[in-house]
Amino acid sequence: MKKTMLLLVGVTIFSFSFSFAWAKEPILIATGEYAPYTSQKLKSNGFVNHVISEAFKKEGYTVKFTYLPWKRGSVDTERGRFHATSYWFQSEDRRKTFYYSDPVITEKYFFFHLKSNPIRDWSTLSDLKEYRIGATIGSTYTKEFWDATKSGMLKVQAVPHNETNIKKLLIKRIDLFPTGLVAGFALVRQHDPDKVNLVTYLPTPFRTETGHLWFPKKRKDSYELVLIFNRGLAKLKKEGIYKKMEDDLLAGKYEK
């Protein structure tokens, strides 16, 4: 009995010492530019990255973001270079190599277009086959969208950055660009505030999805980090901090 108690105490002290030392090291997270949710140019790195930082802070951890093209950030994280990557929609294929956090955000995507280029609303992707569609390399979108792209049914031009797609839309090099409602208008304002009134979107949502922090299964510490992050996120929501941050998002305070 005495030996068992000593063993338990020893394990507890070791675990505490390990966690304490680990907590001093920042959590390394790969991310990309997608204002106002993730951006090194904005307040607190954007809404989603601010939520992530504050959730980890609740559990005693600091965060360091590295901004990369989306595809590269995903690949480097999957290989174990980073503790996690922010932020991504659900993908059944990627569940094989990543643990998902609880949802950080719920977002609706729409097809944006110029008001000067009126486009009839769609019900199936085949309704859009005559249009030039911009896409961002590494974005999950939907399997149906990428299958239609590979088959040639959709005319998709893929580039590394969302900002490039917005620029192409404004100069009429593409007809449509699928992006989040808040993010779409924020990208236009960031590029040229005077052109916000030139842009609109098709009424039917392209997708409604939850965004998550992804942790690579290749790293041995990933599962524990998922639990730590989820605890911190739950505290933000319980204490009303998340709601305040969400209100700031809708008020445009993360765009400055």
C-alpha positions, -999 to +999 in steps of 0.1 A: +000+000+000+028+024+010+047+016-022+016+023-043+010+056-026+047+066-032+044+056-068+012+077-073+028+107-056+059+103-078+038+100-110+018+131-099+049+152-093+064+141-126+032+149-145+029+183-129+066+191-136+062+179-172+030+200-178+046+230-161+077+229-183+055+223-214+032+252-205+062+276-208+067+266-244+044+283-269+018+263-288+030+266-325+001+270-349+002+273-387-024+297-401-031+319-432-046+351-443-084+351-442-096+384-427-113+390-404-109+355-390-072+350-394-047+377-403-014+390-390-025+425-402-055+427-378-063+431-342-054+400-322-046+381-354-083+381-363-114+367-346-107+330-348-071+332-339-080+355-310-104+329-297-077+302-300-052+324-281-076+332-253-088+295-250-052+283-245-045+312-222-074+300-200-054+268-196-020+285-190-006+283-225+007+309-249+003+307-287+027+316-316+011+318-351+031+313-383+014+326-415+018+304-445-001+296-478-030+274-466-019+243-484+017+245-471+004+252-435-018+221-436+010+198-450+036+211-426+013+206-396+004+171-408+041+163-408+044+175-372+062+208-376+034+226-358+011+217-329-020+226-348-033+246-378-060+272-378-086+270-390-104+244-412-138+230-420-145+193-416-131+168-441-135+131-438-102+125-456-083+147-432-098+129-401-074+101-409-044+124-400-058+151-378-078+154-345-105+181-347-112+205-319-147+215-308-161+241-333-145+275-331-170+291-354-200+284-376-197+300-410-219+303-442-202+304-476-217+322-506-208+327-542-197+364-545-200+383-578-201+418-591-235+436-592-226+447-627-225+410-636-259+397-626-260+359-622-291+338-616-293+319-583-282+283-584-296+250-570-269+226-583-233+232-592-241+224-629-261+257-629-227+275-626-208+256-653-207+286-677-190+309-652-153+314-643-150+305-606-121+315-584-109+291-557-081+292-531-057+263-531-059+242-499-094+253-490-117+225-482-149+238-498-169+206-507-159+172-522-186+178-548-170+212-558-135+197-563-149+166-581-167+190-605-135+209-609-115+178-617-141+165-642-140+198-660-177+205-654-168+237-635-143+262-648-122+269-617-091+290-614-072+281-582-047+305-566-028+304-533-045+334-516-081+347-510-069+383-516-059+373-552-094+360-559-110+392-546-087+412-569-096+390-599-133+393-591-131+432-590-113+434-623-136+408-639-111+381-645-135+357-627-172+357-623-177+340-589-157+334-558-170+312-529-161+326-495-176+333-461-202+362-458-183+383-433-149+374-447-159+382-483-169+418-476-139+422-453-116+411-481-131+437-504-128+465-478-092+455-471-084+457-508-104+488-517-132+502-493-147+522-521-156+490-540-177+473-513-209+485-529-199+469-562-201+434-548-230+411-539-236+373-536-260+346-547-287+340-521-283+302-518-255+293-494-227+273-510-221+256-476-227+260-439-199+246-419-181+246-386-145+257-384-120+237-362-085+237-350-067+207-364-041+187-344-018+162-363-021+126-352+016+122-359+025+142-328+022+123-295+010+154-276-019+162-300-047+144-282-039+160-249-037+194-266-072+189-281-086+183-246-068+213-232-080+236-260-116+223-257-116+231-220-104+266-226-129+272-253-157+259-231-147+284-204-147+313-229-183+304-238-195+298-203-180+331-191-196+351-219-162+361-234-168+343-267-201+361-271-184+395-266-157+386-292-184+375-316-202+408-311-170+426-319-166+406-350-201+416-363-194+452-354-162+451-376-138+456-347-115+428-360-110+446-394-089+474-380 
